[in-house]
Amino acid sequence: MSPPLLQIPPRYIPSLAAFLRLAPEDLTAFLGALHTENPTLSLEDLAETVAPRLSSIDPKIVTEILDLLGSLYLAREALGTEMGEFISGVRGAMERSGKAELQTSDWTAFEKSLREALSSGSALTASAKAIGVLSDHPKAFLSSRILTDLRPIFGSNVEEPPEASVIVHTLKITYREGRTTREFFVSMDGADLVKLCDDLKRATKKEESLRGLTKSKGLKLLEIKT
């Protein structure tokens, strides 16, 4: 079977070049870290534990390399391609790119390193799967804010002081849709706030229950650092 005809997205070219140019000792340390560190729900957190093992490489670059490798791992799984064929497809895409920074005189060494980086059971592959499961939704929550206003109620003569007032809360939700950040607003009253708080408390109790279940079953629970 022929290797898949792949293309390297422009945004991944710098990180792929950085992986390709890792010094031998850094490459060994990097690959070793992937198989000894614990998986996380944040590539930035994983990078913070991996970067100190390398010689003066910015954790941001390490994060970008991890993002690239995680995307490659998920892409191979989605395609259902055998590892060797997939790596050959990546090499072919690099050769066809015409980018000098994506070329090497030792493709055998590169393919061996990429195979090890994408092998199952590492912190990277487990993290990539977990992040994929967590973010596999059309919309992902980013942040929230509640704005509270006092709205005056005027009578027929607006030149006279307000006759009454109401408190209005506006819930602002910021979320990610694809690669775009969006937001929407929902008006609420005091009763709505109480219901929202009750729902959040109920969700927190359900999470605590599931935490207890994972602990009793000996399951590792991946979380984002707060």
N, C-alpha and C positions, 0 to 999 in steps of 0.2 A: 504494500500500500504506500502511495506517495505521501510525503509529509504535508500537513495542511499549509495552504498558502496564506501566511499571516502577514500583517503589517504592524509596524511599531508606531503607536500613536505619538505625535510630536511631544506631548507632555512627558512621556516616559524616556525620551532619548537621553537627557542628561543623567538620569538615575541609572539607566542601563550602561551608559558609558562609564559612570563612576564604579559600578560593580565590575565591569570588565577591566578597569585599571587598578583595582585594589592590589596593593603590594602583597606578595606571597604570604608574608607573616600575618598581615591583616586579614587576608582571605581565610587563612587557616583558623584564626581566632574568631572571625565572623561566623564561619560555618560551624565551628565548635559550639559557639554560644547559642546558635539556633537549636541545638539538640540538648542543651543543658538548662537553659532558662525556662521559666514557666510561661505558658501562654497568657495573653491579656486581651482586654477588649479595646485597647488603644495601642496603635503602632508607635505613638510617641513614648508611651510608657515602656514598651519593649525596647525601643531604641536607647532609652536612658540606661537600661541595664546592659545592652550590647556595646554601646559606644566606648565605655571605659576600657574595654578589652582591646580596642584598636589604638593605633598610634596617632593621636592628635587628629582624629576625624570628627568633624562637627556632627553632633547628634541629629541635626536637621538633615544632613546628607544621608545618615544611616536610616532615618525615618523614610526618606524618599526611596532608598534602595529596598527597604522592607515593603513599602507600598507597591513598588514595581513587582517584586517577587510574589507578593500576595495576589496581585492581579493576574500574574501569569499562572499561578497555581489554580485559581478559580476558573480561569479561562480554559485550562486543560481539562478540568473536571467537567465543565459545561460542554466542551466539545466531545468528551469521551474518547480522547485520543491517547494512544499508548505513549508513555513517557519519552521513549527514544524518538518516535516520530514527531512529537511536539517540540522537543528540543531542536531537532533538525529543521523544523519549521521556523523556529525563532532565529536560528543561524541563517537560514535562507533570507528571512526578512531583513536581518542586519546587513547581509552582503548586498542585497538589492537596494538598500536605502541610499547607497552612495555617500554616506556620512563617514568621514575619516575616523571619527571618534568611536564608531561602532565596528571597526575592523581590527583584526588581530592576526598575528602570524602563527598562533597556536590555538586553532579552533578545538582541538581535542581536549586541551586543558580547560577551555571555557565550557565546553559541553559537560565535562565531568563535574565542574564546580556548580553549574546550573542544575544538573541532575541532583546533586547532593542538597542544594538549597531548596529544591522543590519536593524532596522526598517526604513521604507522610510521617507523621509522628513527631514533628518538630514544633517548637514554640511558634514558628512562623505559620505553618500550615494550620495548626489548631486555632491560632488567633484569626487567621484569614477566614476560616470557616465560621467561627463564632461571630466575627464582625459582619460577615455576609448574612448570617441568620438574623442578627439584630437589626440590620439596616435593610432587609429585604421587604421594604414597604414603599408604597408610592410616595408617602410623606413621612419625614422623620422630625420629631420634636427637637428644637434647639434651645428655646428659652421662652419665658413668660414674664409678664408684668401686669399689675393691676393698677389702673389709674382711677382715683376717686375724686368726684366733683360734687359740690353742693349747687344744685340748680334752683334758682328762684322761680316762684310761681306768681306772676303778676295778674292783677285784676284787669278790668276793662280800661282803666286809666293807668297807662304805663308810667306816668310821671309820679305816681304815688309809690310808696315802698311796697315790696312784695308782700302778698297776703300769706304766703307759705313757702315751703321749700321741700325739695326731695334730694336724697343722696343717690347718686348714680355711680356705679362701678363699671369700668370698661376693662375687660380682660383682653390683653394683647398676646397672641401666640405667634411666635416666630418659628418657622419650620423650613426644612430643606425638601425640595421636590426635584429629583434628579441632581443636577449640579447648581440649581438655582435656589437662592434664599428668598422665601416669601413670608408674608405675615397677614393675619386677619384679626378683626376686632369683634368682640361680643359684649353687648351691654348686659349688666346684671344688677339686681337689687340685693338688699341684705339677706333675704331668704335664699336667693341663689348662692350667695357666698357660703351660707351655712350648709347647703346641700353639697356644694363643691368640696368643702372641708370634710364632710362626712364621707364622701366618695373617696377622697384621698386617704383618709384614715383607714377605710375598709381595704383599699388597695395595699396599704402598708402592712396591715395585718396578714393579708394573703401572701405578701412577699415573705414576711417572717415565717409563716407556716411552710412555704416552699423551701426556705433556707434550712429549716429544721429537717425537712425531708431529704434534701441533698446531703446534709451532714450525716444523717442516720444511714444513708445508702453508700456513703463514702464517695460521693460524686464531687469532683472539683467544680467550684462555682467561680466563673470568671466575672470580674467586675471592673468598672472604670474607676480609677482613683479620684476621690473628691477632696 
